[in-house]
Amino acid sequence: MTKQIISSRFFQRLLEIIVPIGSWFFITLPLWLSPFHPAIVAYFIIAFDLYFFYKSIITAYSAVLSYSEILFHSKINYHKKLEKLKNSSFLNHFVVVPNFKEPLHKLDSTINSFVENNYPFKKIYLVLAFEKREVEVLEKAKFLTKKYQGFFKDILVTYHPDLPHEEPGKASNQTYSVKIVDKYVVNNHLRREETLITICDADSYLPKNYFSYLSFSYLKDKDRIYHFYWAPVLLYNNFWKLPLFVRIQATLSSILRLAFLSQRNNLIQVSTYSTSLWLLKKVNFWDVDIIPEDWHIYFQAFFTFGEKVKTIPLFTIVNGDAVYSGATLKTFANRYEQEKRWAWGVSDVGYVLKKSFQTPHINFWVKLRKVIFVAETHLFWPVSFFILTISASIPPLINPIFKRTVLGFLLPKLSGLILTLSMTMLILYIYLDIKIRARVNMKTPFFNLPLLMVQWYLLPVVSFFFSSLPALDAHTRILLGKKLKYKVTEKV
């Protein structure tokens, strides 16, 4: 028995570190392989650059397609269509707002966005999911409950305590609060299949049509109980307050999320999303010993029910806050920590690999596609910057003989050309950025237009400090067996 436990732990540990090892392997490959096989390194770099170019085209195309769909769906009167659907009034919406030390004005604004929705039935329940360890939590709960009592069917307030064997954070808080919601649903003779849980970050403002659009999509979906529903959270709410570097990162993150929306085969929800209480109950809610919970809950469901589980796109915009702490340096530090926490999602790779071996009832090729997708996503995160920017100059520098070959001479030039072609996609990003901000009433002053063009020259610096480096930090921590403590991102 002891040997089996040791073997199981060793296997689990091996699965956890596969991608972090891969990250360091590919980043350092030009350094240790160039002295012996520089041509192999050159072909690897060129292949990577070409693949990045292909991904850039796909991302730009998908982002434009998503924006076109958003324009199309914005013209559809979903609350009118919903009223015509049979049994549409039977649905119950529980909006869970997990929070810890969030400013009261931020919570107030978020909840107010729920009140301003055009959902035709008063079947929305507010769930304020507080952490018990927060000092001012009772005063916040009292204020918000009193102010909004008349706007919701009911308001539930939960206080998540520090429990053993739990990782403090969003996942454990949501599990605690939604279990209370589940008891409430049972006690009030509601059906889990007709109960939708929306997880809404404390700084995410739901669009006016969210609940009507969600309800209509859910009722028209024959496999609805197996599905998640997601509208992209675009980080524009505090756009002009942000320091320049953080603003660039927020824009890029928003465009990438927009692009994901149209990639239905690989779409997995992040941040703010909805699903049925039935599905959450079936997978025993969120695992409480993990930090990144959005992709993880998707894979919990996927490895229970297989390819029935999907994330369905909602072509509307959830407007959120980017990291902003007031002072510039403090904002930079918090942005770095946020990216590191997101990149900690590489821990899902080990979970996905382990579950792939344990679920023979799920089609092998479907599982393999999921494994490749999640591994590729987390591998590219820290690796891309290094391969795209500096790797092409390393083989000729380390191996002077290779520099005198045709391939050695052409490598930096060819790599630079491919990267330049990839960067032309930024023209579309700039256009989409301006159009989207206009839709969320974050318009561009005319005198800021030149800055919006010039700022993209800083993208390599921004990508290094606020994407690749924190991701590599997270990977290295997992490789060394160090834990990451959940830190709430400050947004004032």
Number of C-alpha atoms within 10 A of each C-alpha: 6 7 8 9 10 11 12 12 12 12 13 15 15 14 18 24 22 17 24 25 16 15 23 16 13 20 17 15 15 25 16 14 15 20 17 11 14 24 17 13 22 25 13 17 22 19 13 16 24 16 13 18 19 12 13 19 17 14 22 22 15 21 25 19 17 25 22 13 16 18 14 12 16 15 8 12 13 23 20 14 13 22 16 10 12 9 11 19 15 12 20 24 23 26 23 26 27 24 23 21 16 20 15 17 11 17 20 17 15 21 23 15 14 22 16 13 16 18 23 15 17 14 16 21 20 23 23 24 25 25 21 16 13 15 11 11 18 13 11 19 19 11 12 16 17 10 11 16 13 10 16 15 15 16 20 18 19 22 18 21 15 14 10 8 8 15 19 21 23 24 23 24 27 25 20 18 22 23 16 15 21 19 11 13 17 11 9 9 9 15 15 20 15 20 21 25 24 24 22 21 21 25 26 25 24 26 19 18 21 22 24 23 24 24 22 19 18 23 18 10 13 10 12 20 22 21 22 26 21 26 27 27 25 25 25 24 19 17 22 12 13 21 17 17 19 22 23 20 19 21 22 21 16 25 27 18 23 28 22 21 26 23 17 12 12 15 19 23 26 18 17 24 23 24 25 24 25 20 23 22 15 12 18 14 21 23 18 20 15 21 25 22 23 19 16 24 20 21 21 22 23 22 20 18 17 18 14 14 21 22 22 25 22 21 23 25 24 24 23 24 22 27 26 23 18 14 10 15 11 14 21 19 14 21 25 21 21 21 20 22 23 16 24 24 21 26 22 23 25 21 17 24 19 15 17 19 10 11 15 11 11 16 12 12 9 11 22 13 13 19 18 12 14 18 21 13 13 23 24 17 19 27 21 20 19 16 23 19 15 13 22 26 19 16 28 22 15 17 16 12 13 19 18 11 13 9 16 22 14 14 23 21 13 16 24 16 13 17 18 12 13 18 15 13 17 16 13 14 20 17 11 20 18 16 15 19 19 12 11 15 10 16 14 15 7 7 8 9 12 9 10 16 12 10 13 18 10 12 14 13 13 18 20 16 16 22 24 22 20 25 31 22 20 26 31 17 16 21 17 10 12 11 10 15 11 16 14 16 22 18 18 14
